[in-house]
Amino acid sequence: MIVDCALYESGARREGELVLADALETARSSPGAFVWIGLHQPTEDEFAAVSKELELHPLAVEDAIHAHQRPKLENYGQTLFCVLKPADYVDSEEVVRIGELMMFLGHDFVVTVRHGEASVFADVRHQLEADPPRLQGGPLSVMYAVVDRVVDGYGVVLRGLADDVDEIERQVFSGDRRNHGERIYKLKREVLEFRQAVSPLAEPLEDLAEGKVTKAEHALLEYFRDVHDHVVRITERVEGFDSLLDGALSANLAQVGIRQNEDMRKISAWVAIIAMPTMIAGIYGMNFEHMPELGWLLGYPFALLLMVTACVSLYLLFRSRDWL
């Protein structure tokens, strides 16, 4: 459905509710004016009127309606189609929530389509309306503001992931005997999903910064170049997280194996200690004719002393070799 339809002239929003056709007619006849239409999870029927009025490409419209697209930037004649993946980090659950935003940009219009609960467009609209000089830059200025807001959100997610990766590393190498494999694997999955949202954005932003996609003022190209640099740095950090988690997972598995070996050695040592008096008692029990207890007063205490001495000797031997 259409959440908002606004006409901007000289960086200021025209007051009152506007019909799409009237707003577009005014924008096309007024230099520097443009229409910004916001939609939230539109159906085909709801999008049909907007698509027909703006002559949007059917393939881009299909992507905008059905969503689940990778970040990209496509040029359909006089219209740009952009897909973004905003993200935020739920620290209590260690989960990266990924949304999806689409933008259609023409000479005198911007159409934004939101899927999920991300409120990027609303925040950006309020910021731009409070700064008319930025709105005078037209649809590309809107696009830059949205992309910049999304990339700023990536920085917040990055900090959350960094804290959890550091915490996992400390736990793995702290001597804690718990198995952290499940937590590491889940965090690796979140890092992978986050990387899939960030990495594909680098190439479209580079094309924008170099003016390959559309003509823009040199100053605006510099802003896109700055956002591109941020995306590249974030991508490198995310790849670093993945490598660190691989190392932590390997170390965790190695420690689990070592602990299992230690446990087996301890079990084997105690079995050997317990087997010694059993063996001595068994030998004494089989000798019914020359059993020391029958003819020697100290025979039975001697057997007990022999068992204790053997057990203590084995215990000290295993302790000296760090088996116990």
C-alpha positions as CSV (number, residue, x, y, z in Angstrom):
1,M,0.0,0.0,0.0
2,I,1.1,3.6,-0.5
3,V,2.4,4.9,2.9
4,D,3.2,8.4,1.7
5,C,3.1,10.5,-1.5
6,A,4.9,13.8,-1.4
7,L,5.8,16.5,-3.9
8,Y,9.0,18.5,-3.2
9,E,9.7,21.8,-4.8
10,S,13.0,23.7,-4.2
11,G,13.7,21.4,-1.3
12,A,10.4,22.0,0.5
13,R,7.4,19.6,0.7
14,R,4.1,20.8,-0.6
15,E,1.5,20.7,2.2
16,G,-1.6,18.6,2.0
17,E,-2.5,15.2,0.5
18,L,-1.8,14.8,-3.2
19,V,-3.1,12.5,-5.9
20,L,-0.2,10.7,-7.7
21,A,-1.2,11.8,-11.2
22,D,-1.5,15.5,-10.1
23,A,1.8,15.3,-8.2
24,L,3.6,13.9,-11.2
25,E,2.2,16.4,-13.6
26,T,3.4,19.2,-11.3
27,A,6.8,17.7,-10.9
28,R,7.2,17.3,-14.7
29,S,6.3,20.8,-15.3
30,S,8.4,22.4,-12.5
31,P,12.2,22.3,-12.8
32,G,13.9,20.8,-9.8
33,A,10.6,19.3,-8.4
34,F,10.1,15.6,-7.8
35,V,7.7,13.2,-6.3
36,W,8.5,10.7,-3.5
37,I,6.2,7.7,-3.2
38,G,6.6,5.3,-0.3
39,L,5.1,1.8,-0.4
40,H,5.1,-1.0,2.2
41,Q,4.9,-4.6,0.9
42,P,2.6,-3.8,-2.0
43,T,0.7,-6.4,-3.9
44,E,0.6,-6.5,-7.7
45,D,-2.7,-4.7,-7.8
46,E,-1.5,-2.0,-5.4
47,F,1.7,-1.4,-7.4
48,A,-0.1,-1.5,-10.8
49,A,-1.2,2.1,-10.7
50,V,2.2,3.4,-9.7
51,S,4.0,1.2,-12.2
52,K,1.7,2.3,-15.1
53,E,1.9,6.0,-14.2
54,L,5.8,6.0,-14.0
55,E,6.3,3.4,-16.8
56,L,8.5,1.2,-14.6
57,H,10.1,-1.9,-16.1
58,P,8.1,-5.1,-15.5
59,L,11.2,-7.1,-14.3
60,A,12.1,-4.4,-11.7
61,V,8.4,-4.3,-10.6
62,E,8.4,-8.0,-10.2
63,D,11.5,-7.9,-8.0
64,A,10.0,-5.1,-5.9
65,I,6.8,-7.0,-5.3
66,H,8.2,-10.4,-4.5
67,A,11.4,-9.3,-2.8
68,H,14.1,-11.7,-1.7
69,Q,16.7,-10.1,-4.0
70,R,20.4,-9.6,-3.5
71,P,21.7,-6.0,-3.2
72,K,22.1,-4.6,-6.7
73,L,21.8,-1.6,-8.9
74,E,20.2,-1.9,-12.4
75,N,19.6,0.7,-15.1
76,Y,16.4,0.4,-17.0
77,G,16.7,3.3,-19.5
78,Q,15.8,6.5,-17.7
79,T,15.1,4.6,-14.4
80,L,17.4,3.2,-11.8
81,F,16.4,0.3,-9.7
82,C,18.3,-0.3,-6.4
83,V,18.0,-3.1,-3.8
84,L,19.3,-2.6,-0.3
85,K,19.5,-4.9,2.7
86,P,19.3,-2.9,6.0
87,A,20.4,-4.8,9.0
88,D,20.2,-4.5,12.8
89,Y,21.7,-6.7,15.5
90,V,19.7,-8.2,18.4
91,D,22.4,-8.7,21.0
92,S,20.3,-10.7,23.4
93,E,19.7,-13.3,20.8
94,E,22.9,-12.8,18.8
95,V,20.9,-12.6,15.6
96,V,21.3,-10.2,12.6
97,R,17.9,-9.2,11.3
98,I,17.9,-8.4,7.6
99,G,15.3,-6.3,5.9
100,E,14.8,-5.4,2.3
101,L,14.4,-2.0,0.6
102,M,13.9,-1.2,-3.1
103,M,14.2,2.2,-4.8
104,F,13.1,3.4,-8.3
105,L,14.7,6.6,-9.3
106,G,13.8,8.7,-12.3
107,H,14.4,12.3,-13.3
108,D,11.4,13.6,-11.3
109,F,10.4,10.8,-9.0
110,V,11.5,8.4,-6.3
111,V,9.6,5.3,-5.4
112,T,10.7,3.5,-2.3
113,V,9.4,0.0,-1.4
114,R,9.9,-1.5,2.0
115,H,9.6,-5.1,3.1
116,G,9.8,-6.1,6.7
117,E,9.9,-3.8,9.7
118,A,12.9,-1.6,8.8
119,S,12.0,2.1,9.2
120,V,14.9,3.5,7.2
121,F,12.8,5.4,4.7
122,A,10.7,7.2,7.4
123,D,13.8,8.3,9.3
124,V,15.5,9.5,6.1
125,R,12.4,11.4,4.9
126,H,12.2,13.3,8.2
127,Q,15.9,14.1,8.1
128,L,15.8,15.4,4.6
129,E,12.7,17.4,5.1
130,A,14.5,19.2,8.0
131,D,17.4,20.0,5.6
132,P,15.9,21.5,2.4
133,P,19.3,22.2,0.7
134,R,19.9,18.4,0.6
135,L,16.5,17.8,-1.0
136,Q,17.3,20.3,-3.7
137,G,19.7,17.7,-5.0
138,G,16.7,15.6,-6.3
139,P,16.2,11.9,-6.4
140,L,19.9,11.0,-6.3
141,S,20.2,13.0,-3.0
142,V,17.4,10.9,-1.6
143,M,19.2,7.7,-2.8
144,Y,22.5,8.8,-1.2
145,A,20.7,9.6,2.1
146,V,19.0,6.2,2.2
147,V,22.2,4.3,1.3
148,D,24.2,6.2,3.9
149,R,21.6,5.4,6.5
150,V,21.7,1.7,5.7
151,V,25.5,1.6,5.8
152,D,25.5,3.4,9.1
153,G,23.3,0.6,10.4
154,Y,25.9,-1.9,9.2
155,G,28.4,-0.2,11.5
156,V,26.1,-0.8,14.5
157,V,25.8,-4.5,13.5
158,L,29.6,-4.7,13.0
159,R,30.2,-3.5,16.6
160,G,27.7,-6.0,18.0
161,L,29.3,-8.9,16.1
162,A,32.8,-7.8,17.2
163,D,31.8,-7.9,20.9
164,D,30.4,-11.4,20.6
165,V,33.4,-12.7,18.6
166,D,35.8,-11.3,21.2
167,E,33.7,-12.9,24.0
168,I,33.7,-16.3,22.2
169,E,37.5,-16.1,21.8
170,R,38.0,-15.4,25.5
171,Q,35.7,-18.3,26.5
172,V,37.4,-20.8,24.2
173,F,40.9,-20.0,25.5
174,S,40.0,-19.4,29.1
175,G,40.1,-23.1,30.2
176,D,36.3,-23.3,30.4
177,R,35.5,-26.9,29.9
178,R,32.2,-26.3,28.1
179,N,31.8,-27.0,24.4
180,H,31.2,-23.7,22.6
181,G,30.8,-25.2,19.2
182,E,27.1,-24.6,18.8
183,R,27.3,-20.9,19.7
184,I,30.3,-20.5,17.3
185,Y,28.4,-22.1,14.5
186,K,25.3,-20.0,15.0
187,L,27.4,-16.8,15.0
188,K,29.2,-17.9,11.9
189,R,25.8,-18.3,10.2
190,E,24.8,-14.8,11.2
191,V,28.1,-13.4,9.9
192,L,27.5,-15.2,6.6
193,E,24.0,-13.7,6.3
194,F,25.4,-10.2,7.1
195,R,28.2,-10.6,4.6
196,Q,25.6,-11.5,1.9
197,A,23.8,-8.3,2.7
198,V,26.9,-6.1,2.6
199,S,29.4,-7.5,0.1
200,P,27.3,-7.2,-3.1
201,L,26.7,-3.5,-2.4
202,A,30.3,-2.6,-3.0
203,E,30.2,-2.9,-6.8
204,P,27.0,-0.8,-7.4
205,L,28.3,1.9,-5.1
206,E,31.7,2.0,-7.0
207,D,29.8,2.4,-10.3
208,L,27.8,5.2,-8.8
209,A,30.9,6.9,-7.4
210,E,32.6,6.7,-10.8
211,G,29.6,8.1,-12.6
212,K,29.1,4.9,-14.7
213,V,25.4,4.5,-13.9
214,T,24.0,8.0,-14.0
215,K,25.1,11.6,-14.3
216,A,25.4,13.5,-11.0
217,E,27.2,16.5,-9.6
218,H,30.8,15.9,-8.7
219,A,30.1,16.7,-5.0
220,L,27.5,14.0,-4.9
221,L,29.8,11.5,-6.5
222,E,32.3,12.2,-3.7
223,Y,29.6,11.3,-1.1
224,F,28.9,8.0,-2.9
225,R,32.6,7.3,-2.9
226,D,32.8,7.8,0.8
227,V,29.9,5.4,1.4
228,H,31.6,2.9,-0.9
229,D,34.8,3.1,1.2
230,H,32.7,2.4,4.3
231,V,31.1,-0.7,2.7
232,V,34.6,-2.0,1.6
233,R,35.9,-1.6,5.1
234,I,32.9,-3.3,6.7
235,T,33.2,-6.2,4.2
236,E,36.8,-6.7,5.2
237,R,35.9,-6.7,8.9
238,V,33.2,-9.2,8.3
239,E,35.5,-11.5,6.4
240,G,37.9,-11.2,9.3
241,F,35.2,-12.2,11.7
242,D,34.6,-15.3,9.7
243,S,38.3,-16.2,9.8
244,L,38.4,-15.6,13.6
245,L,35.3,-17.8,14.1
246,D,36.9,-20.6,12.0
247,G,40.0,-20.4,14.2
248,A,37.9,-20.4,17.4
249,L,35.9,-23.4,16.1
250,S,39.0,-25.4,15.3
251,A,40.5,-24.5,18.7
252,N,37.3,-25.5,20.5
253,L,37.2,-28.8,18.7
254,A,40.9,-29.4,19.5
255,Q,40.3,-28.6,23.2
256,V,37.3,-31.0,23.3
257,G,39.5,-33.7,21.9
258,I,42.2,-33.0,24.4
259,R,39.7,-33.0,27.3
260,Q,38.3,-36.3,26.1
261,N,41.8,-37.8,26.0
262,E,42.5,-36.5,29.5
263,D,39.2,-38.0,30.8
264,M,40.1,-41.4,29.2
265,R,43.6,-41.3,30.8
266,K,42.0,-40.6,34.2
267,I,39.6,-43.4,33.8
268,S,42.3,-45.8,32.7
269,A,44.5,-44.8,35.7
270,W,41.7,-45.4,38.2
271,V,40.9,-48.7,36.5
272,A,44.5,-49.8,36.9
273,I,44.6,-48.7,40.6
274,I,41.4,-50.6,41.3
275,A,42.6,-53.7,39.4
276,M,45.7,-54.0,41.5
277,P,44.0,-55.0,44.8
278,T,41.5,-57.1,42.8
279,M,44.4,-59.0,41.3
280,I,46.2,-59.6,44.7
281,A,42.9,-60.7,46.3
282,G,42.2,-63.0,43.4
283,I,45.6,-64.7,43.7
284,Y,45.3,-65.1,47.4
285,G,41.8,-66.5,47.0
286,M,42.8,-69.3,44.6
287,N,45.5,-70.6,47.0
288,F,43.6,-72.8,49.5
289,E,46.6,-74.9,50.6
290,H,49.4,-72.4,51.2
291,M,47.3,-69.3,52.0
292,P,49.5,-67.1,54.2
293,E,46.7,-66.2,56.6
294,L,46.4,-69.9,57.6
295,G,49.9,-70.4,59.0
296,W,51.2,-66.8,59.4
297,L,49.7,-64.4,61.9
298,L,50.6,-61.3,59.9
299,G,49.7,-62.8,56.5
300,Y,46.4,-61.1,56.2
301,P,47.7,-57.6,57.3
302,F,50.6,-58.2,54.8
303,A,48.1,-58.8,52.0
304,L,46.3,-55.6,52.8
305,L,49.5,-53.6,53.1
306,L,50.6,-55.0,49.8
307,M,47.4,-53.8,48.2
308,V,47.7,-50.3,49.7
309,T,51.4,-50.0,48.7
310,A,50.6,-51.1,45.1
311,C,47.7,-48.7,44.8
312,V,49.7,-45.8,46.2
313,S,52.6,-46.5,44.0
314,L,50.4,-46.5,40.9
315,Y,48.7,-43.3,42.0
316,L,52.0,-41.5,42.4
317,L,53.2,-42.8,39.1
318,F,50.1,-41.6,37.3
319,R,50.3,-38.2,39.1
320,S,53.9,-37.8,38.0
321,R,52.8,-38.2,34.4
322,D,49.8,-35.9,34.7
323,W,47.3,-38.6,34.2
324,L,45.6,-37.7,37.5
